[in-house]
Amino acid sequence: MKIFVTDQDGNQHELEAIEGWQVMEIIRDHGLPIKAECGGACCCATCHVYVDPDWANKIYLMREDEDDMLDETFDREENSRLSCQIIMSEELDGLKVTLADSAKP
């Protein structure tokens, strides 16, 4: 499985993904610039990504705690999500996301 990540400088990365892992973990473990300060507990918004519009309907709806955390960011958009709340699955093979400026370390 793969995910495609565009970093804050516009560089695109094709990453090997593991089923059941948080998208945040995959991005972090490949060394891309993502803070992910709370380690995936949905207690911050430092793993903020923008989901490609073609994938928005394939990801489950966000919970209230994720929505609240995203409200704390200065660069929230309609397609904003916390990458720690997206769990990799076969259905998401090929997922495309862009790292938000607010996620940069």
N, C-alpha and C positions, 0 to 999 in steps of 0.2 A: 504494500500500500504506500501511497505517496500523498504528501500535501505540498502545496506550492505557496511559498511565503515571499512577499515583497517587503523588504526592510524599509526603514525610514529614509534611506537615501535613494530608493527606487530600484535597488538591485533585487533580482528575482532569484529564489533558491528553491531547488527541488529537494525535499527531505523525505527520507525513508520514515514511515510511520508504523507504529505498533498498535494493534487493536487493543482497546481497553485503556490506553494511556490518554491523559489529558493533552490536548493540542499544545497547551503551555509547556508541558514537560518535553514534548518533542522539539519545540522551537528552542527552548533553553538548552537542552542536551546537545543540540547541533551547534551551539555557540553563537546564536544570533542575538542581537541587542534587545533583550527583554528583561525588565527588572524582576518581575514575578516575586515580589517581596514576601508575600504571605505563604508562598509555597503551594498554592492551589486551594486555599480554604475559603475563597470568596470573601476575604476580609479587606481587600484593597482593590484597586483598579489598575495595578501596574503590569497587567498582562493583556491590556486592552488591544483588541484587533478590530479591523473592519472586514466583515465577511463579504466576499464577492457576491453581487446580486443573484447570480445564477445558483448559488448555494444557500441563500437565505431561507428558503422554504424547506430545505432538507435537514435543517438543524432544529431540534426541538425548541419550543418556546422558552424564553428566559423566565426564571423565577423572580420573585419580588426582591430577594436579597441581591441578586445580580443587577437588577434594574436600579436599586438604591446605590450600589457601588458605582455604577456607570454615571449616575447623576453627579458624582464627585469629580468627574473629569472635565477638563476645559475643552476637549476636542471630540465630544460625543456626537455621533451621527446616527441616522436611522438604522444603519447596518452595523452598529457597534455591538460587540460582545466581549465577554471576558474569556480568553482562551482556556482558562482553567476549568470553565464550565462546559466546554465542548469535548466530549469523549470520542476518541477515534473509533470508527467502526468501518466495516466493509462498505456500507452505504455512503460513507464520506471519503472514500478513496478518490483522490484528485482534488480535494477541497482546496480552495484558494482564499487566502487571507492576506491582509496588509497590516503591518505593525503600526500602531498609532504612535505619534510623537510622545504622548504621555507615558508610553511603556518603555521609552529609551532610558537606559541606565545613566 
